[in-house]
């Protein structure tokens, strides 16, 4: 085909399928690991009773201050996705 290849970040790290466009409507970025996970994998994890991060299994913070602290920790570790 003559289609364009999508960047690696456009694929869910769990199911490895491309996240539909517009990506912000079909995925969530986890503040703990900075992975963009498709809504399908999030729903599948919740159906199995897992309400932590579907990728790294870190408990999801309940407030903005804790979310910001997680993102700042990723920045301090020089994670390019968090910067």
VENLINNOR-V399211 format. One record per residue. N is the residue number from 1. RES is the residue in three letters. PSI is psi in whole degrees, -180 to 180 (* if undefined). Layout:
n/res/psi
N/RES/PSI
N/RES/PSI
This chain:
n/res/psi
1/UNK/170
2/UNK/18
3/UNK/164
4/UNK/144
5/UNK/143
6/UNK/149
7/UNK/157
8/UNK/-37
9/UNK/-9
10/UNK/3
11/UNK/141
12/UNK/131
13/UNK/-9
14/UNK/-57
15/UNK/-12
16/UNK/14
17/UNK/153
18/UNK/138
19/UNK/127
20/UNK/150
21/UNK/146
22/UNK/132
23/UNK/-35
24/UNK/-18
25/UNK/-12
26/UNK/13
27/UNK/170
28/UNK/139
29/UNK/123
30/UNK/127
31/UNK/-16
32/UNK/-42
33/UNK/-3
34/UNK/29
35/UNK/139
36/UNK/114
37/UNK/134
38/UNK/153
39/UNK/-32
40/UNK/-42
41/UNK/-34
42/UNK/-45
43/UNK/-41
44/UNK/-41
45/UNK/-42
46/UNK/-37
47/UNK/-27
48/UNK/3
49/UNK/12
50/UNK/114
51/UNK/10
52/UNK/-176
53/UNK/130
54/UNK/-20
55/UNK/-54
56/UNK/-5
57/UNK/18
58/UNK/137
59/UNK/137
60/UNK/128
61/UNK/149
62/UNK/-4
63/UNK/165
64/UNK/-35
65/UNK/-42
66/UNK/-38
67/UNK/-46
68/UNK/-41
69/UNK/-40
70/UNK/-43
71/UNK/-42
72/UNK/-36
73/UNK/-40
74/UNK/-37
75/UNK/-44
76/UNK/-27
77/UNK/7
78/UNK/33
79/UNK/116
80/UNK/-27
81/UNK/-27
82/UNK/-19
83/UNK/*
